[in-house]
Amino acid sequence: MRNTSDIDLAPYIDHSLLVPTASLEQVDHWCAETQRYGFASVCIYPVHIQRAVERLHESRTAICTVIGFPTGADTTASKVFAAQEATDNGATELDVVINLGWLKAGQLEKIHTELAQIVEETGQCVKAILEMALLTEAEKRAAADVCMDAGVHFLKTSTGWTGGATVEDIRLLKDVSRGRVGIKASGGIRTPEQALALVEAGATRLGTSRGPDILRQRAELATTT
């Protein structure tokens, strides 16, 4: 078993600002924190991409945004347009919510077509958001398979709006993916213990707005042990 005390959590974290009331001042603050702590990316709404690009133009930090968020029920045309616009504006990672209605109806070919088009037309890193709290195990496995077949680069557990990341779901995605894609745990990650458990289970990214707090908590724990 891996020694979790050796894990540097910062490079795993997508520092997320996905509240509807996010201000430009908050975007600036999140970008500054992303650089300061060495997080994998800053994750913001599409409307804030250009602001993030301005703040991070001299950084190698990835700029992540969300497509079809949080329901996934937009039309394919609107998702593809939003993804291409986000890319044109400077986003380098796209977290795309899959259409859960299609999944529940067994229309997997529609999910495949939509995601494959986004992957092909943007050329960016695409993370498929599965919203696993709403799915049966069979649906989770089917969703993971079709998303990988479409060429996505990550499987992501959830938006954080309906349930959150669990160790059990990360293990399931690790079993299904077998190292072919990354796994992003997202939703409800507030402590270093949670973060480390998810990484130990197989997560390669962590979506959270609490990154600085998690690192501070971990540093405090280290000084008392």
C-alpha positions, 0 to 999 in steps of 0.5 A: 500500500502506498504511504500517503504521507509521501503524497503531494496533494497540490498537483492533484487539485483542480481549484474550483470556483463554480458558485453562481455568484462568483465575482471577478475578484474571486476569479482573481483570487482563485487564479492567484491561489492556483499559482501559489499552491501549484494546483493542477488547474483553476476551474471556472465558468466559461464566462470567466475564462478570458479573465483567468487567461489574463491572470495566468498568461505567464503560468503553465497552469491549466485553465479548466471550465465546465460544459453543459453544467450542471445538468448535461441536458443541453443540446449537442449543438450547444455543447459543441459550440460552448466547448469550441468557444471555451477553447478559443477563449483559452480553456485547456481542459473541459469538464463536460456533463453527459446527458443522463437522460440518454444514459437512463434511456440506454441511448449510449450512441448519442452520448458517444457521438456528442463526446467524440465530437467535442473531443475531435473539434476542440483537441483539448483534455475532456473530462466526462462528468458522470454524476454517479450518485444518480446512477446504478452500478450497471449505468456507471459502468456503461457510462464509463465505457462509452465515454472512454470509447468516445476518447475522453481523457478523464472520468469524473464522478460528479458536478458536486451539485448532486452527491459527491465523490466516494471511495467506492465510486473511485474504485469502480472507475479504476476497475473499469478504466484499467489505467486508460484514462484519468479519474477525477473525484469531485464533490464534498472534498473538504479534508486531507483525510478525504483527499488522500483516501480518494487518491489511494483509491485511484483518483488522479485529480481532485475537484474542490474549492477547498484546496488551500484549506486542505493543504493548511489542515494537512500542514497543521496535522504534520506539525502535531504528529 
